[in-house]
Amino acid sequence: MALPDIIFRATHKNVRGKAGTAPYIFEFSDRYSVFDWGDMPDDLHGKAISTAFINWFLFDLLGRPESWQDAAPFGALAGHPLREKLALNGLAHHMIGLAGGDLKPLSLDREILSPSKHMLTRAINPFGMESKVAGDAEMLPFDVRFLFVDDAPQPSIQWLSCVDKSRLTVDAAGKLAKLSADDMATLETLASLTALRLRSVLKGVGVRLAAGKLSFAYGETPMGRQFILADTIGPDELDLQLEGLRLSQDFLCNSYRASSWLAAVEKAKVLAAEREEADWKRICTEELKAHPPLLSPITKEKAVMIYKALARALCEKNHGKTIFADAWDMPRLVTALMPRQKAVA
């Protein structure tokens, strides 16, 4: 079946569909970006389907009431009325499910047999952002960043502008979104509970969640007007650590540390700032004649396995089934990443 047109393109995904008509398709990509470059010359084959599965898994987990019924992960928030409400209804989100070739949601068994890089989502209204597509709820104009400082029992919460990623005070964020102080307090608690639930499920596969970014919409649902988890949640939005190693793009960044291209990138950014120019990438490619080098095959394999190993571990632990049978297990992933991490240090 032919896919609908792309209405927004980013490095990590395309959004496909028809403006104003749900559902929309998040088409995850094998592309990646480091150092704000945009699309790199390599693709990480297997990243897209792994990222799609992890997103499906996490949205599905958070949306199920039974995921919230064990109070143990929530500490001081265990008895909060909002946690008790989540234990009855689950967390509202925009994910419909992974899509098969017929663009219909897949069941768990079908997903295991035929992984997909396409995720169906409900419609979300824009908030002055071309990356947000239209629907019945409205994206908030800020992201919510959470951090677990020194393994603190509760995360700290920050508000980041969607326009320039600058930090906002809670009052400024509320004013920007036209939300009351009570609404912002509810959102802060909801973000904290979500972070704690994510930390718990990742801890189950030996992965430490150190920080992450969440995006919310606000609008009508079958349960009334409420906050809705939106956009994506996966390795590209979460700071994940495994036995002290970061399962993030740090691994890829480290592969370029000694390159002449990265030196040129840094020089181009300095020159652009001095000239008050925005296009430092043009300076890098046209004036400094520098382009990113290709990754070695082993580096690409390790990078892909970060995504596939996590997807496999989460599926085996929580659903008792194996997805991506060729994926490394967590001990092998640690062994593969450790020498490079030590060499960089």
C-alpha positions as CSV (number, residue, x, y, z in Angstrom):
1,M,0.0,0.0,0.0
2,A,1.4,3.4,-0.9
3,L,2.3,5.7,1.9
4,P,0.8,9.2,2.2
5,D,3.0,12.2,1.5
6,I,5.6,13.5,3.9
7,I,4.3,16.6,5.6
8,F,7.4,17.1,7.9
9,R,10.9,15.7,7.7
10,A,13.5,15.5,10.5
11,T,16.7,13.5,10.8
12,H,15.1,10.8,13.1
13,K,11.7,10.5,11.4
14,N,9.3,11.7,8.8
15,V,5.7,12.5,9.5
16,R,3.4,11.3,6.8
17,G,-0.3,12.0,6.3
18,K,-2.8,14.6,5.1
19,A,-2.9,17.9,7.0
20,G,-5.9,18.0,9.3
21,T,-6.8,14.3,8.9
22,A,-5.9,11.6,11.4
23,P,-4.1,9.3,11.7
24,Y,-0.6,10.5,11.0
25,I,2.3,8.1,10.4
26,F,5.6,8.5,12.2
27,E,8.1,6.9,9.8
28,F,11.2,6.3,11.8
29,S,14.5,6.7,10.0
30,D,17.9,5.0,9.8
31,R,19.4,8.5,9.6
32,Y,21.3,10.1,12.4
33,S,22.9,13.4,13.2
34,V,25.9,14.5,15.4
35,F,27.2,17.9,16.3
36,D,24.1,19.6,14.9
37,W,25.2,18.6,11.4
38,G,21.9,17.2,10.2
39,D,21.8,14.0,8.0
40,M,25.2,12.2,8.1
41,P,26.4,10.4,5.0
42,D,25.9,6.9,6.6
43,D,22.6,5.2,7.5
44,L,22.3,2.9,10.5
45,H,20.3,0.0,9.0
46,G,18.1,-1.4,11.7
47,K,17.8,1.8,13.8
48,A,14.4,2.7,12.4
49,I,12.6,-0.5,13.2
50,S,14.3,-0.8,16.6
51,T,13.4,2.8,17.5
52,A,9.8,2.3,16.3
53,F,9.4,-0.8,18.5
54,I,10.9,0.9,21.6
55,N,8.5,3.9,21.1
56,W,5.6,1.5,20.7
57,F,6.6,-0.4,23.8
58,L,7.0,2.6,26.0
59,F,3.8,4.4,24.8
60,D,1.9,1.1,25.2
61,L,3.3,0.5,28.7
62,L,2.5,4.0,29.9
63,G,-1.1,3.8,28.5
64,R,-2.0,0.6,30.3
65,P,-3.5,1.1,33.8
66,E,-1.9,-2.0,35.2
67,S,1.5,-0.4,34.6
68,W,0.7,2.1,37.3
69,Q,-0.8,-0.1,39.9
70,D,2.4,-1.1,41.7
71,A,3.2,1.9,43.9
72,A,6.8,0.9,44.5
73,P,8.5,2.9,41.7
74,F,6.9,6.2,42.7
75,G,8.3,6.9,46.2
76,A,6.8,10.0,47.7
77,L,4.3,10.3,44.9
78,A,2.9,6.7,45.4
79,G,-0.1,8.0,47.2
80,H,-0.7,11.1,45.0
81,P,-4.2,11.2,43.5
82,L,-2.8,11.5,40.0
83,R,-0.9,8.3,40.4
84,E,-4.1,6.6,41.6
85,K,-5.9,8.1,38.6
86,L,-3.3,6.6,36.2
87,A,-3.7,3.2,37.9
88,L,-7.4,3.4,36.8
89,N,-7.1,4.9,33.3
90,G,-3.4,4.8,32.2
91,L,-1.6,7.8,30.7
92,A,-3.3,9.4,27.8
93,H,-1.1,9.5,24.7
94,H,-1.3,9.9,20.9
95,M,0.1,6.6,19.8
96,I,-2.3,4.2,18.1
97,G,0.2,1.5,17.3
98,L,2.8,0.2,14.9
99,A,1.5,-0.1,11.3
100,G,1.9,-3.0,8.9
101,G,2.0,-2.9,5.2
102,D,-1.7,-2.3,5.1
103,L,-1.2,0.7,7.4
104,K,-3.4,-0.9,10.1
105,P,-2.2,-1.3,13.7
106,L,-0.3,-4.6,14.4
107,S,-1.0,-6.9,17.3
108,L,1.9,-7.9,19.5
109,D,2.2,-11.2,17.8
110,R,2.3,-9.6,14.3
111,E,4.9,-7.1,15.5
112,I,7.2,-9.8,16.6
113,L,6.9,-11.6,13.3
114,S,7.2,-8.5,11.1
115,P,8.8,-5.4,12.7
116,S,7.8,-2.1,11.3
117,K,9.2,1.4,11.2
118,H,5.8,3.1,10.9
119,M,3.9,4.2,14.0
120,L,0.3,5.5,13.7
121,T,-0.6,8.5,15.9
122,R,-3.6,10.5,16.7
123,A,-3.9,14.1,15.5
124,I,-2.2,17.0,17.4
125,N,-2.8,20.7,16.7
126,P,0.3,22.9,16.1
127,F,1.4,25.6,18.5
128,G,3.3,27.8,16.0
129,M,5.6,24.9,15.1
130,E,5.8,23.5,11.6
131,S,6.8,20.1,13.0
132,K,3.5,19.7,14.8
133,V,0.5,18.4,12.8
134,A,-3.1,19.2,13.1
135,G,-5.8,17.5,15.2
136,D,-8.0,17.7,18.3
137,A,-5.4,18.5,20.9
138,E,-2.8,21.2,21.0
139,M,0.9,20.7,21.5
140,L,2.4,22.7,24.4
141,P,5.0,25.2,23.3
142,F,7.6,23.7,25.6
143,D,9.2,20.4,26.3
144,V,9.5,18.9,29.8
145,R,13.0,17.7,30.7
146,F,13.6,15.5,33.7
147,L,16.8,14.7,35.4
148,F,17.6,12.2,38.1
149,V,20.5,14.0,40.0
150,D,22.8,11.5,41.7
151,D,20.1,8.8,41.6
152,A,17.7,11.0,43.6
153,P,14.4,9.4,44.4
154,Q,12.5,12.0,42.5
155,P,13.5,13.8,39.3
156,S,14.0,17.5,38.9
157,I,11.9,19.1,36.2
158,Q,12.9,21.8,33.7
159,W,10.8,23.6,31.0
160,L,12.5,24.1,27.6
161,S,11.1,26.4,24.9
162,C,10.3,24.5,21.6
163,V,11.5,27.4,19.6
164,D,15.1,27.9,20.9
165,K,15.5,25.2,23.6
166,S,16.1,27.9,26.2
167,R,15.2,27.3,29.9
168,L,11.9,28.7,31.1
169,T,10.6,29.3,34.6
170,V,7.4,27.5,35.5
171,D,5.6,30.8,35.4
172,A,6.9,31.7,32.0
173,A,6.1,28.2,30.6
174,G,2.5,28.4,32.0
175,K,2.0,31.9,30.6
176,L,3.3,30.8,27.2
177,A,0.9,27.9,27.1
178,K,-2.0,29.8,28.7
179,L,-2.1,27.3,31.6
180,S,-2.9,28.1,35.2
181,A,-0.6,27.5,38.1
182,D,-2.7,24.5,39.0
183,D,-2.4,23.1,35.5
184,M,1.4,23.5,35.6
185,A,1.6,21.8,39.0
186,T,-0.4,18.9,37.6
187,L,1.9,18.7,34.5
188,E,5.0,18.7,36.7
189,T,3.6,15.8,38.8
190,L,2.6,13.9,35.7
191,A,6.1,14.4,34.1
192,S,7.7,13.2,37.4
193,L,5.4,10.1,37.5
194,T,6.2,9.3,33.9
195,A,9.9,9.6,34.4
196,L,9.7,7.3,37.5
197,R,7.7,4.7,35.5
198,L,10.2,4.8,32.7
199,R,13.1,4.5,35.1
200,S,11.5,1.4,36.7
201,V,10.9,-0.5,33.4
202,L,14.4,0.3,32.1
203,K,16.0,-0.7,35.4
204,G,14.4,-4.1,34.8
205,V,16.8,-4.7,31.9
206,G,19.8,-3.2,33.7
207,V,19.6,0.2,32.1
208,R,19.8,3.4,34.2
209,L,17.7,6.4,33.1
210,A,19.6,9.5,34.0
211,A,17.5,12.2,32.1
212,G,15.1,12.6,29.3
213,K,12.7,14.8,27.3
214,L,8.9,14.5,27.2
215,S,6.4,16.4,25.0
216,F,2.8,16.9,25.9
217,A,-0.3,18.1,24.2
218,Y,-3.4,19.4,26.0
219,G,-6.9,18.7,24.8
220,E,-10.0,16.6,24.6
221,T,-9.9,12.8,25.2
222,P,-12.5,10.2,26.0
223,M,-11.7,10.9,29.7
224,G,-12.2,14.6,29.3
225,R,-9.7,17.5,28.8
226,Q,-6.3,16.4,30.0
227,F,-2.6,16.3,29.2
228,I,-1.6,13.9,26.4
229,L,1.9,12.4,26.0
230,A,3.0,13.1,22.4
231,D,5.9,13.1,19.9
232,T,8.4,10.3,20.6
233,I,10.1,8.6,23.6
234,G,13.1,6.4,22.8
235,P,16.9,6.4,22.9
236,D,17.1,9.7,21.0
237,E,15.1,11.4,23.8
238,L,16.4,9.6,26.8
239,D,19.8,9.6,28.5
240,L,20.4,5.9,29.1
241,Q,23.4,4.3,30.8
242,L,24.4,0.6,31.0
243,E,27.1,-0.2,33.5
244,G,28.4,3.3,33.3
245,L,28.4,3.4,29.5
246,R,26.0,5.9,27.8
247,L,23.6,4.3,25.3
248,S,23.3,7.5,23.3
249,Q,24.8,9.3,20.4
250,D,27.9,9.9,22.5
251,F,29.2,6.6,21.1
252,L,28.9,8.0,17.6
253,C,30.2,11.4,18.6
254,N,33.3,9.8,20.0
255,S,33.9,8.2,16.6
256,Y,34.5,11.7,15.1
257,R,36.5,13.2,18.0
258,A,39.9,13.0,16.2
259,S,38.7,13.8,12.7
260,S,39.7,16.8,10.7
261,W,36.0,17.3,9.9
262,L,35.1,17.9,13.5
263,A,38.0,20.4,13.9
264,A,36.5,22.2,10.8
265,V,33.0,22.1,12.3
266,E,34.3,23.9,15.4
267,K,36.3,26.4,13.4
268,A,33.3,27.1,11.2
269,K,31.0,27.8,14.2
270,V,33.6,30.3,15.5
271,L,33.8,32.0,12.1
272,A,30.1,32.1,11.8
273,A,29.7,33.7,15.2
274,E,32.4,36.3,14.4
275,R,30.7,37.2,11.1
276,E,27.2,37.0,12.7
277,E,26.2,34.4,10.1
278,A,23.8,31.6,10.8
279,D,25.0,29.1,8.2
280,W,28.2,27.7,9.7
281,K,27.7,24.5,7.8
282,R,28.2,26.3,4.5
283,I,31.4,27.7,5.8
284,C,32.5,24.2,6.8
285,T,31.8,22.6,3.4
286,E,32.4,25.5,1.0
287,E,35.2,27.4,2.6
288,L,37.0,24.8,4.7
289,K,36.2,22.0,2.3
290,A,35.4,19.6,5.1
291,H,32.7,16.9,5.0
292,P,31.9,14.2,7.6
293,P,33.8,10.9,7.0
294,L,32.0,7.5,6.7
295,L,31.9,5.3,9.7
296,S,33.7,2.0,9.8
297,P,31.5,-1.1,9.5
298,I,32.2,-2.2,13.1
299,T,31.3,1.2,14.4
300,K,28.0,1.2,12.5
301,E,27.2,-2.3,13.8
302,K,27.8,-1.3,17.4
303,A,25.7,1.8,17.0
304,V,22.8,-0.2,15.5
305,M,23.1,-2.8,18.3
306,I,22.5,-0.1,21.0
307,Y,19.0,0.2,19.6
308,K,18.3,-3.4,18.8
309,A,19.7,-4.8,22.0
310,L,17.5,-2.5,24.1
311,A,14.4,-3.4,22.0
312,R,15.2,-7.1,22.4
313,A,15.8,-6.8,26.2
314,L,12.6,-4.9,26.8
315,C,10.5,-7.3,24.8
316,E,12.0,-10.5,26.4
317,K,11.7,-9.1,29.9
318,N,8.1,-7.7,29.6
319,H,6.5,-9.9,26.9
320,G,8.4,-13.1,27.1
321,K,9.1,-13.0,23.4
322,T,12.2,-12.4,21.3
323,I,12.3,-9.6,18.7
324,F,15.5,-9.0,16.6
325,A,16.9,-12.4,17.3
326,D,20.2,-11.2,15.8
327,A,20.6,-8.5,18.4
328,W,23.3,-8.7,21.0
329,D,22.4,-9.3,24.6
330,M,23.2,-6.6,27.2
331,P,26.5,-8.2,28.4
332,R,27.8,-8.5,24.9
333,L,26.8,-4.9,24.2
334,V,28.8,-3.7,27.2
335,T,31.8,-5.8,26.1
336,A,31.6,-4.2,22.6
337,L,31.3,-0.6,23.8
338,M,33.7,-0.7,26.8
339,P,37.1,-0.6,25.0
340,R,36.1,2.4,22.9
341,Q,34.7,4.3,25.9
342,K,38.0,3.6,27.9
343,A,40.1,4.7,25.0
344,V,38.2,8.0,24.7
345,A,38.5,8.6,28.5
